[in-house]
Amino acid sequence: MEKTYQASLSQRRISRMATSDNGGIIEWNIASEDLIYTEVKYTNVAGEEVLLEMDANQNALDCPGAKPGGTVEFRSAYLPEEKMY
């Protein structure tokens, strides 16, 4: 059985997360060539939800005011398959 384009996609993987003077930093593994961007959502120290978008060619993302020990959610956006009907 052939794998569909959508089933072949996977999230970009985090290589390291750390705290910094301004909040946090996330370092990412190399992106696949059809990745467009990655959205990252976290809660800052004021309790506000923050949504950032990181281009596929970036390998690190600063998360200003990230709450230490807080959770991070992310999703990856890809180019659509060329021959979609």
Short mmCIF file of the C-alpha atoms (twelve columns), coordinates in Angstrom:
data_MODEL
# 
_entry.id   MODEL 
# 
loop_
_atom_site.group_PDB 
_atom_site.id 
_atom_site.type_symbol 
_atom_site.label_atom_id 
_atom_site.label_alt_id 
_atom_site.label_comp_id 
_atom_site.label_asym_id 
_atom_site.label_seq_id 
_atom_site.Cartn_x 
_atom_site.Cartn_y 
_atom_site.Cartn_z 
_atom_site.pdbx_PDB_model_num 
ATOM 1  C CA . MET A 1  0.000  0.000  0.000  1 
ATOM 2  C CA . GLU A 2  1.384  3.364  -1.015 1 
ATOM 3  C CA . LYS A 3  1.783  6.033  1.653  1 
ATOM 4  C CA . THR A 4  -0.125 9.285  1.010  1 
ATOM 5  C CA . TYR A 5  1.686  12.614 0.909  1 
ATOM 6  C CA . GLN A 6  -0.027 13.786 4.095  1 
ATOM 7  C CA . ALA A 7  0.829  10.577 5.940  1 
ATOM 8  C CA . SER A 8  4.489  11.007 4.965  1 
ATOM 9  C CA . LEU A 9  4.788  14.401 6.713  1 
ATOM 10 C CA . SER A 10 6.158  14.728 10.235 1 
ATOM 11 C CA . GLN A 11 6.562  17.535 12.736 1 
ATOM 12 C CA . ARG A 12 9.871  19.333 12.860 1 
ATOM 13 C CA . ARG A 13 11.785 18.002 15.846 1 
ATOM 14 C CA . ILE A 14 13.199 20.024 18.729 1 
ATOM 15 C CA . SER A 15 16.879 19.411 19.387 1 
ATOM 16 C CA . ARG A 16 17.166 21.504 22.582 1 
ATOM 17 C CA . MET A 17 15.148 23.823 24.819 1 
ATOM 18 C CA . ALA A 18 16.729 26.185 27.338 1 
ATOM 19 C CA . THR A 19 15.963 29.252 29.389 1 
ATOM 20 C CA . SER A 20 17.572 32.574 28.541 1 
ATOM 21 C CA . ASP A 21 17.642 36.057 30.053 1 
ATOM 22 C CA . ASN A 22 14.498 37.055 28.154 1 
ATOM 23 C CA . GLY A 23 12.513 33.810 28.518 1 
ATOM 24 C CA . GLY A 24 13.412 30.725 26.552 1 
ATOM 25 C CA . ILE A 25 15.000 29.476 23.386 1 
ATOM 26 C CA . ILE A 26 14.120 26.469 21.249 1 
ATOM 27 C CA . GLU A 27 16.693 24.970 18.898 1 
ATOM 28 C CA . TRP A 28 15.362 22.819 16.060 1 
ATOM 29 C CA . ASN A 29 16.670 19.987 13.925 1 
ATOM 30 C CA . ILE A 30 17.044 20.570 10.191 1 
ATOM 31 C CA . ALA A 31 13.729 21.119 8.402  1 
ATOM 32 C CA . SER A 32 12.509 19.045 5.486  1 
ATOM 33 C CA . GLU A 33 12.641 20.852 2.155  1 
ATOM 34 C CA . ASP A 34 8.855  21.228 1.826  1 
ATOM 35 C CA . LEU A 35 8.370  22.814 5.268  1 
ATOM 36 C CA . ILE A 36 7.111  26.416 5.024  1 
ATOM 37 C CA . TYR A 37 7.016  27.435 8.686  1 
ATOM 38 C CA . THR A 38 6.473  26.197 12.232 1 
ATOM 39 C CA . GLU A 39 3.986  27.762 14.661 1 
ATOM 40 C CA . VAL A 40 4.931  27.748 18.340 1 
ATOM 41 C CA . LYS A 41 2.479  28.471 21.167 1 
ATOM 42 C CA . TYR A 42 3.414  29.001 24.821 1 
ATOM 43 C CA . THR A 43 2.246  30.890 27.918 1 
ATOM 44 C CA . ASN A 44 4.348  33.812 29.121 1 
ATOM 45 C CA . VAL A 45 5.032  34.825 32.734 1 
ATOM 46 C CA . ALA A 46 2.001  37.170 32.642 1 
ATOM 47 C CA . GLY A 47 -0.256 34.182 31.873 1 
ATOM 48 C CA . GLU A 48 -0.866 35.281 28.267 1 
ATOM 49 C CA . GLU A 49 -0.842 32.849 25.353 1 
ATOM 50 C CA . VAL A 50 1.826  33.744 22.771 1 
ATOM 51 C CA . LEU A 51 1.839  32.463 19.180 1 
ATOM 52 C CA . LEU A 52 5.037  32.792 17.122 1 
ATOM 53 C CA . GLU A 53 5.781  31.747 13.556 1 
ATOM 54 C CA . MET A 54 9.247  30.564 12.564 1 
ATOM 55 C CA . ASP A 55 10.416 30.316 8.939  1 
ATOM 56 C CA . ALA A 56 11.691 26.936 7.785  1 
ATOM 57 C CA . ASN A 57 15.218 28.290 7.309  1 
ATOM 58 C CA . GLN A 58 15.530 29.283 10.987 1 
ATOM 59 C CA . ASN A 59 17.096 26.818 13.427 1 
ATOM 60 C CA . ALA A 60 16.447 28.667 16.683 1 
ATOM 61 C CA . LEU A 61 13.515 30.621 18.107 1 
ATOM 62 C CA . ASP A 62 13.543 33.059 21.030 1 
ATOM 63 C CA . CYS A 63 10.420 32.849 23.192 1 
ATOM 64 C CA . PRO A 64 10.320 36.172 25.063 1 
ATOM 65 C CA . GLY A 65 8.858  35.967 28.559 1 
ATOM 66 C CA . ALA A 66 8.307  32.184 28.397 1 
ATOM 67 C CA . LYS A 67 7.179  30.819 31.744 1 
ATOM 68 C CA . PRO A 68 9.859  28.530 33.215 1 
ATOM 69 C CA . GLY A 69 8.551  24.957 33.351 1 
ATOM 70 C CA . GLY A 70 5.618  25.874 31.093 1 
ATOM 71 C CA . THR A 71 4.394  23.854 28.148 1 
ATOM 72 C CA . VAL A 72 5.106  24.491 24.486 1 
ATOM 73 C CA . GLU A 73 2.907  23.415 21.575 1 
ATOM 74 C CA . PHE A 74 3.933  23.525 17.939 1 
ATOM 75 C CA . ARG A 75 2.806  22.495 14.489 1 
ATOM 76 C CA . SER A 76 4.486  22.455 11.113 1 
ATOM 77 C CA . ALA A 77 3.062  23.815 7.835  1 
ATOM 78 C CA . TYR A 78 4.067  22.250 4.523  1 
ATOM 79 C CA . LEU A 79 3.647  23.003 0.849  1 
ATOM 80 C CA . PRO A 80 0.682  21.079 -0.551 1 
ATOM 81 C CA . GLU A 81 1.225  18.144 -2.852 1 
ATOM 82 C CA . GLU A 82 1.531  19.323 -6.471 1 
ATOM 83 C CA . LYS A 83 -1.121 17.054 -7.986 1 
ATOM 84 C CA . MET A 84 -4.020 17.383 -5.579 1 
ATOM 85 C CA . TYR A 85 -7.441 16.851 -7.121 1 
# 
